[in-house]
Every structure is written in C-alpha cells, then in structure tokens.
Amino acid sequence: KISILAPIGSALLGLSIGQEIEWPAPGGGMIRVRIIDILYQPERSGDYHR
C-alpha cells in the first residue's frame, strides 16, 4: 500500500491500473512504479462526502 499523503502517493493520483511512473530512489537512481491494483476509489464507489 502507498498512502496518498506520501509524495510518491500524490504523484500516483490520476493513474490507472497498468500505468507506470519513474521516481527518484533514496540512494540515487530511479525506481519504476506500476499500478497493479486499486483497493479503494471513493469516487467510483459514490463516496463524495468529506
């Protein structure tokens, strides 16, 4: 799980299953992150309240 409150989590917002981004790794280099599943999407579930 990745929290949307983490910087990488907010970078993933709006992506769909199968999409990828590259993210700077803490020790240098890049990490490729692929969306393989979305556990909960409030808008799709009709949960528009805050």
C-alpha positions, 0 to 999 in steps of 0.5 A: 500500500502507498498512502496518498499523503506520501509524495510518491502517493500524490504523484500516483493520483490520476493513474490507472491500473497498468500505468507506470511512473519513474521516481527518484530512489533514496540512494540515487537512481530511479525506481519504476512504479506500476499500478497493479491494483486499486483497493479503494476509489471513493469516487467510483464507489459514490463516496463524495462526502468529506 
